[in-house]
Amino acid sequence: MRVGILTGGGDCPGLNAVIRAVTKSLLRHGDAEVIGIADGFAGLMEGHVRPLDWRAVSGILFSGGTILGTSNRADPLATPADTERTVAQARALGLDAIVAIGGNGTMSIAHGLSAHGLAFVGVPKTIDNDIEGCAQSFGFDTAVGTATRALEQVQTTGQSHGRVMIVETMGRYAGWIALEAGIAGAADAILLPEIDFDPDALVRLCQARQRQSGYTVICIAEGAKPRGGALTVERVIADSPDPLRLGGVAHTLRALLEPHLQSEVRATVLGHVQRGGPPTPFDRVLATRFGHRAAQMVLAGEFNRMVTLDCEVPGAPLGSIALADVADRTRQVPANHPLLVTAREIGVCLGDDARPSSVLPSPVP
Ligand code: F6P
């Protein structure tokens, strides 16, 4: 059989590990031919492909990015003509199945194309960790590690200068990176897209900490916004299926806080630093398991489903979910998530605290 592999959406540590595992698993099956599709759905629309053999996928486990290239702009469902062209290309290439490695957007497109007779197996990818039905996507662990190190690094300046240090993570519609990195990086406040923040509560937190320990570290997801306020949009990319690019809410927050504080406030936007670099060992293992599972699904004819991890424990069983149940959905941090409860209980401000005393119950010795 002929199997295509594409990577769609933003790049992510671990993509190459999936490509390697899918290809090696399928080649070991003997009669499978593996085709790499360039630049995600853009390459499928244009028929830009190359064969993937054992040599092509050797030595790529450690590297970030994707050897196939990717795009978060191409949308074969944009017009009926685009859809027709894409389906015709896939048929001309003789693809019996396509392994689509990507996030919410990629799964939605794969689901849409499956209605036109193409056979997909989805592999969940995103540093944001916001794909419906999957407890953890590869790339998330690496991004959390990067953001955590950044939070550790800014503690030094916060402490030495008595400043408020704000670190902005990625996470458009879900705050998983900010939540985990914020806890691991000892942030005093963690602000998520799921909980609109009250600037006054943060002012009170910073003032209390200024009196008691002298400095404050705030971790904010790019998709967080003040109560009654708007998202901080960095740019709008008109021809993208998801046109909003966020970024800079750390500066929005700095401007809200600074007039009310004696301390200086500094903002750091981590941006794509979180998407780069080699995947952590955890992500290499998860991506390899996902790739192997995707190949098994192809061989078993389990099409138009996405590989899933059922719970966050290492070694937890893999399952699968229908693309129809993934498409157009986002897995946000639920209000009762145990990590939110833990954060609150240890005194982390989530931006909605009414009483500053609940944040700092007693002076720091
Ligand atoms: O969805 C992953 C993500 O990294 C988001 O967190 C971020 O908002 C977006 O991609 C950035 O996309 P781009 O690379 O197009 O700027």
Residues whose N, C-alpha, C, O or C-beta is under 5 A from the ligand:
A	BS01	F6P	G10 D128 M170 G171 R172 R245 L246
